Amino acid sequence: MRVTSSSHSGLGEWLLQRVSAIYLGLFLIFLIVRFAFWPISDFDAWRSWFTLSWVRILWLFAFVSLLLHAWIGMRSVFLDYIKSFQLRLVLTLVFASGLLVSAIWVIDILFRNGG
């Protein structure tokens, strides 16, 4: 018998993906309301908005949610549809590396020199 899924599948991943989707949806609504009623007119205003710690934390949670959501989804796709172990391993490593680089880039943007 060949096993194609992981021991980490199940309710925890399902719940994490749903929670991340809910947060991303709420964050998108927040951004729409924010920019509809208080538009940012120039780079200095944008930078000033980003100096607020709570704004950077909301953005960080959004990117973490996005990365987790993408990881769980793509990992499931790889496990379900890529039958070759070697190809699945390579794709998983490439995707994980891309997510890691993205995470480092986002942290650098959000927290460089105190904002």
Sequence and secondary structure as in RCSB ss.txt:
>XXXX:A:sequence
MRVTSSSHSGLGEWLLQRVSAIYLGLFLIFLIVRFAFWPISDFDAWRSWFTLSWVRILWLFAFVSLLLHAWIGMR
SVFLDYIKSFQLRLVLTLVFASGLLVSAIWVIDILFRNGG
>XXXX:A:secstr
    S TT SHHHHHHHHHHHHHHHHHHHHHHHHHHHS   SHHHHHHHHTSHHHHHHHHHHHHHHHHHHHHHHH
HHHHHH   HHHHHHHHHHHHHHHHHHHHHHHHHHHGGG 
